[in-house]
């Protein structure tokens, strides 16, 4: 994984001390909340319903064991002994005290971490495939390109105050594990005539106006990677709406201009930028790639022959193929039935860090589905890893199943939320978990407001919490996907109260089981038969 150079360290350490002085001024009364608010948001500190929340950046979802142990320490020392992993591959802490927040950031800086650009109208954490560098189906590891974007976008003076927040994802396979087309910029590594380049998608996003990003360039040579991204951002910064927060995202600009006209403006901007030679030399991307070598994997051995049905079930559900024979990718579920999706205790984080150090080359990944991954595990070590995870309650075998529900914090924490999402996710998981062997792949996603942090529009089944005359109300959506077959879920009909939405989800899955073709997943059944059979089941 990438290691900070002297520039990274100097920037982060200076920011911590600058922020410490700002906090002291706020606590003394020398700085009022109106002037302090933009300063704390620049450092990822939000004021939520009950306390301050801090969002920590985890670039492209990659952590070392030391970093995860630090996140565990922060959970114990500064929070209530847990952290919440998010759909942006970050982690959030919900109970931070303002007077301790500078010390917290200093602790993060000691392990090359920070909370910069996790908030505000700037380029946010660059996301990627959690299987990067290990996936059997990728062209190459996409993370060096994501790291190049991180360095380019950190404190970029022209893009520090965009019309709205901006999100970028980079993948390297035809299988999209990062919801790439639902980002402001989605980049897929491809090769043409022996040259590495990218498919470029622009203008995707969820929230109030969900849009699947259109392809604006089918091959961008890698040597023009940064200048083309710069051209996209410059067109957006120039024309993006600043008079209406609901129309400020780049997806609205692309939609209003049309993809063809937007592309023409980007191409013209790019042509003007090329003579300035802002793209780094090939040696720079090679330098960054040197930080992401495939670990020395050696002989991975064979999976132990053990008489343990729980292990067999876990291995069948949670273990994915690795590009190197004898090795495996291990998915760690943070979705126990009855638990809060994405939460991990400090003890669990410490345990995963220890397991990663012993059996996974000291590396952990965070997924956009709020789970964790050990990307490089020997087959011979799988049972030992399973036992170690079981000791801390992390062997739920539900990856991409009905109880693997994505959910935002909702009205339990968030000031923007209209409804609670956590209890809805818990009740749906409890209802469907006994059936999930039969239900197969079923991605359920719950958001507590229209901002869509729970990715409800990308769910096979989505739930959106809204405020209906002061009462929490939940809309049911069907047919979404954030994968390579990207589609947007559509509202089925009138909304429900909390128990009603759970019952409605149950009726939808019952109808699916009754009408599916053999081997057909829920999403394919919905696409084949349409909404009407499900509407009839739910509303009669």
N, C-alpha and C positions, 0 to 999 in steps of 0.2 A: 504494500500500500504506500501511498505518497507520504513523504516526510517533509515537514516544513523546512524551508530554507531561511536564511537570515532575514529576508524581507517579510515572510509570513510572520515569523516570531516577533519582529520589531513592531509590525502593524498591530498584531493582536495584543501584545503587552502594553503598547501605548494606549490602545483603546480602553483597556481595563482601567488604567490609572486615570484617564480622562473621565470615564464613567464614574469612578469612585468619587471624584471631586464633585461631579454633578449630583450624585446621591446625597453627599454631605450638605450641599447647598439646599437641596430639596428638604431634607430633614430639619435643617436649621430655619427654614422659612424664607431664605434668601431667594429661592426659586419657587414660583407657584406651579400648580399642577398643569395649567395651560401651557406653560413654557417647558416644563419637564417632560410632558407626554411625548413629543416627537423625539426627544433625546433617549428616553427609555425604550421606545419602540425601535429605534435604530440598533438597540442591543437585545432585541427579542423579548422584552419584558412587557407583558400585557396586564392590564387591570381587569380581572374577570369578576364574576358575581360575588365571590367570597374572599378572594385573595389575589395576589399577583401570580401570573403564570409566566414561566420562562420556557421558550422554545429554543432548543439546542440544535445547531446544524450538524448533520451527518452527511457530508458530501457523497453522492452516489451510493449511500447506504452502507458504506464500508467502515468497520470498526476494528481496532486491535483489542486484544485482551486487556491491556492497560487502560484503554479508553473506556471499555465497558465496565471495568472495575471502578473507574472514576465516576461513571454514571450511577453505579450502585452506591458509592460513597455519598454522592450528592442527594440521592433519594433518602438515605439515612440521616444525613447531617442537616439538610436544608428543607426537606419535604416530609411527607408522611410515610416514608419507607417504600415508595413505589415511583415508577415513571410510566408515562403513557406514550407508546410508539405510534406514530401518526402515518397518515396516508401520503406523506411527502418524504418518508424514510427518515424523519427526524424523531426526536423525543421531546416531550413536554413535561414540565413539573407544575402542578396546579396549586401548591400551597407555599409560595415563596414569600419571605419577609423582605421588604424593601431594604432594610438596614443591613441585611446579610447578602444582598444580591451581588455586590462588587466582589466579596470574598468568593462567592460561588463562581463568578466569571474568572477569577484568578486561578481557582482550582482547575477549571476547564483548560485554561491556557497552559497549565503545566503538563498537559498531555496532548497538546496541539489540537485543541477544540475551542469553539466559540459559539456565540449566538448572533453574530453579525449577519445582516440581510436575511434573517428569518421572519422579518416583518417589514411593512412599509411598501411603497410603490417602487420597487427595485427588482432586480433579477434574484429570485429566491434560490434555495438549495437545488443544485443540478441533480436530477434523479437518473437512475439507470436500472438495468436488469440485475436482480439479486443473484442470478446465476452467472454473472459476468466473469469471464476467465475460466469457467468450469463447464459451461454448457456445451453439450456435444453438437449443437446445431448453430453455433455462432461462427462468424467469419474470423473475428479476433476479439480480444477484450475491449469493450467500448469505454472502459473507465479512464484510460489516458486522455481520450478526447473530452470526456466530462471534466477531468481535472484541468485541461487546458482552458475550457470554458469557465471553470471556477476562478482560475487565476486572472483571466481576462475581465470577468465581470465584477470581481471584488473591488469595490470603491471606484468603479468606472465613472469618471466625472460626468459624462454626458447622459448616463442612464441611472443616476442616483435618485432622480425624481421623475419617474415615468408617469403617464396618465393613470396607470394601475399596476398592481403586482404582476410579475412576469415569471412564467415557469417553463423550463426546458427539460426534455428527456432525451437520452441517447441510448439506443439499443443496437445490437449487431446480429440479429437473427430474424427470420420471418415469423417466429413465434414472439408475440409481443407480451412480455411479462411486466411491462411498466406503464400500460395505458398511454402509450406514446402519442397517439393521435388525439388525445384529449388534453394536450398541452398547448401552450402558446406557440412553442416551436417543438416539433418532434423530428428527431434525426435518426435515420436508420443507416448503419454502415452497409455498403454494398461494394462490389468490385465490377469494373468494366474495363476490358482489354488489359487486365493485369494491374490496373490502378485502383487504389482505395479511394472511395468517395462516399457520398451520402444521398439518400432520398431525403428531401426536405418537405415537411408538412408544417403549415402555419395556420393559426387561427382556430385551434381546437380549445375546448374548455367546457366545464360543467356550469354549475351555478344557475342563475336566473334564466340565462339563454344558452342552453347546452348546444354545442356544435362539434361535429367531428371535423378535425382540421383537414383541409384539402391539400393535395400534393401540388406544390408550386414549382418544384424542380426534381426531375427524376434522376439526375446525376450531377452532384456538385463535387468537383475534385477536392480531395482532402487538403491540397495545398492552399485552397481558398476558403477553408473552413471558417476562420474567424472573421475575415473581411465580409463574407456573405451574411453571417449572423449580425455583424455590425450594421450592414445595409438594412436588414430587416428591422432592427431596433431603431435605426435612424428614421426610416419611413414611419414607423409607429409613433415615435416620439414627436415627429413633426405634425402628424395628422390625427393622432388619437384624441378622442373627446376628453376634455378636462372640465366641461361644464355639467356633466351628468355621470355620477359614479356608476350608474347601472349600464351605461353605454361606453364605458372607458376602456374595456378590455380590447386587445387586438382582434379578437374574434369578431367584434362588431365592425371594426374598420374593414377587415377582409370581406365580411358579409356585405357591407354597404357599398364598397368599391367594386366588389366582385373579384374572384380569385385571379382572373386574367389581368385586370387593371392593376391590382395590388402587385402581382408578379412583375408586370412591366415596370412599375415604379422601383421595385427592389432591384431589378436587373440594371436599370439606369443608375441607381445609387451605387450599386456594386461596381459598375464600370468606372464611375468617378473615383471610387476608393482605390482601385487596383494600382494606379500610379503612385500612390502614397506608400505602398509596400508595408502595410500594417500586419500582414500575415507573418507568423514566425517562420524561421528557416526549418527545413526538414529535420535538422539536428535537434531542434527543441522538442518536437513531438517524440523523437527517438529517446531523448533524455528523460522525458516523462514516462515513456513506456518502460524504461529500465527500472522504474519503481514498482512495476506490476508484473514481475516474472511469474511463470507457473512455478509453484513450490516444487522442491525436489521430492516427487511423490514415491518413486521406487516401486517395489512390489507391494500391491495392495492386498494380496492374499484372497482368501475366500470368505464368504459370509459364514459365520459359525453355525453349525447344525445344532440347534437347541430346541428342546420341546417347550416352547413358550408361545401360545397362541396370541398373547398380547403383543409380543415382539413381531410376530409374523404380520399381524394386522397393521402395526405401526410402520413396518418396513414397506408394506404394499402401498400405504397411503402417503407417507411422509418422505420417502427416499426417492430421489430422481437420478437418472443416468448422468454419469460424468464423462467428460471427453477422453479421459485416460482409463483404460481397462483396469479393473481391480479396485476402483475408487467410486465414491458416491457423493451426492449432494443431499444433505440432511435438512429438512424443513422442520422447524420447531414451532409448534402452535402456541400462540398466546391467546387462545380462544377456548378455555375450558367452559363447559356448560355451567351456567350460573355465575361465571366470572365476567369481568368488564373487558370487552375486546381491546387488545393492544396493551393492557397493563402488565407490568412485570415487577415483582418485588425486588428489593435490593439483594436478598438471598438468591433469588433466581438469576439475577444478572451476574452476581459473583460466580455462581455455579456454571453458567454458560461460558464465562470467561475462562474458568479453570478447565473446562472440557475442551474449549477451543485451543488452549495452550498445549494440552496433552495430546489431542487427537485431530486437530484441524488447522495446524500451522498458524495458530494464534490469530485467527481472523474470523470475524462474524459479520454477517450482512443483515440489514433491516429491509423488509419488503414493503411495498406500497399497500399491501393487504394487512399490515400491522402484525406480521410474524417475523421470526428470525430464521437465519439460514447459516449452516456450517457448510462451506462450499467444497472443501477438500477433505474427505474422510475415507480412510482405508476400509475396504469391505471387512477385513479381519477385525476391525475395531467397532463395527456397527452395534453389536450387542452390548459391548461395554459402554458405548455412548448412550444407548437406550436405557441401560440401568442407571447411569448417572443422571440422566434427564428425569427418569421416573422418581428419583429420590427427592426432586424438588417440584414434582407435579407438572412436568412439561412433556408428557408423552401422549397428549390427546391426538388421535389419529383422524383428523377431520379436514385436511387440506382441500380447499375448494369444494367442501361439502356444506350441507345446510347449516351446521352449527359454526362454521368458520365465517361468522358474520362480521363485516366491516361496519364500524359505527363511529361517528364523531362524539365528542364529549357532550354535546347537546346542552339542554337547559340545566343540567346538574352543575355546569361550570361556566358555560359560554354566555357572554353578554349579548351576542348576536342571535342566539337561538330562540326559536318560538316554542319548541316542544322538547321533551326529554327523549333521547334516543337510546341511552344505555339500557333502561328497563325493557324497552321494546325489543332490542336485540337479544337480551337475556331470555325473554319469554319465547321468542321465536325459536331460538336455539334449543330451549328445553322441550318445546313442542315437537320439533322435527328431528332431534338427535336420534331417537329410537328408530326412525325410519330412514336414516341417511344412507344406509347400505343400499336400500332399494331406490332411493331418489337419485343417486349418482351425483355427477357434477351439478352443483346448484349454488351460484354466487348471489348472496343476499347482502344488500347494502342499505344502511339506515343513516339518514341525515336529519338533524334537528332544525334545519332552516333551509331556505332556498339557496344559500351560498354553496351547499353541496359538498361539504368537507367529508361526508361519508360516501360520496360517489354514487348516490342513489340512481342517477341517470345511467350509470354503467352497470347496474345490477341486472342479472337475469330476473330477479325480483328486487325492486327498489321500494323503499319506504321514505316518504318525506313528511316531516312534521311541520305544520303550519299553525298560525294563530287564527282561529275562527271565532271572532267576537269575544276575545278574551279566554277562549277555551282551547286546549290543545286538541288538534285534529290531525289525522294521519292519512295521507294519500297513498294509494297503492299503484305502483308502476310495474310494467312487465316488458321484457324483451330487450334489455340493454346488454352491452358487452364492452369491456375496455380492452379486449384482446385484439388479435389481428383481424378478427371478424367484427370490428367495432360497429356498434349500433347504439341508439339512444332509446331508453325505456320510455314508454308512453303511459299516461295516467289511464287507469282502467275505468274509473267512475267516481262517484261521490266518496268522500272520506269517512273516517271512522274514529271512534275514541280508542284509547290504548288497548283495551281488551278486544275491541272489535277488529282492529288491524291485525292482531295476532290470529284471531279466528279466520279472518279473510285469507291470510297467507296459508293457513291450513287447508281451506277449501280449494285454493288454487293448486296446491300440491296434490290433493286428492283427485281433482279433475285430470291433472297431468298423468297420474298413475293409471287412470281409467282409459285414456285416449291415446297414449304414446304408442309408437311403433317399437318393436323389439330393439333394444340397444340405443334408443333415441334419448338424448339428454333433454332436459327441460327447455332450454333455449331453442333447440331445433324443432321441438313439438310446437312451441309458440309460433315460430316462424312459419311452420307448415299450416297450422290451422287458424292462426290469427287470434284476436282477442275475444271473439264472441263466446266460444265455449267456456272460457274462464269468467267472463262477465256474467254469464248465466249461472255458473256455479256460485259466484259470490253474491250476486244481487237477486237471483231468482227470476 
